[in-house]
Amino acid sequence: MGNGVSKSNAGVKLPKRLVNRQMLRSIFVLFVDKILNFSKLDAMD
């Protein structure tokens, strides 16, 4: 489930609730990961 194409294709088949939950979860994980990466860079400086 790396690329967005497979995600959008799966989204058509899956129920909207499940898709929204998956999307929110993946977005949240990416958001937290970016924050952690930024804090690591700040700590290095």
N, C-alpha and C positions, 0 to 999 in steps of 0.2 A: 504493500500500500504506500509506495514511495511517491509516485507521481500523481498530479492532480487529475489526470485524464481518467485513470482507473477509479478514482474516488467519485468523480462526477458520474461515470457510467454506473457505478454501484448505487449511487444516490437515486437514480431513476427507478431502480428495482426495489430499493428498501423503503420502508415506511418513513414519512417525514419526521416523525418523532425521533426515530433511531438515528436518522441522518443528522438532524439538528444536534442531538446529544453527541454524536461522534465528532461533528465539526466543531462544536463548542469545546469539546475536550481537547482535540488536536490543536485548536487555536490557543487555548489556555496553556497547553504544554509548551508550544512554540514561544508564547509570550514570556512565560516564566524562564525558559531556557535563555532567551535573549537578555532578560534582566540579570540573570546569573552571570552570563558572559560579560556584560557591561560592568558589573560589580567587580568581576575578576580583573578586568582591564584597569579599572580605577585603582584597585588595590595594588596592582603592579606599578603604576605610576606613583 
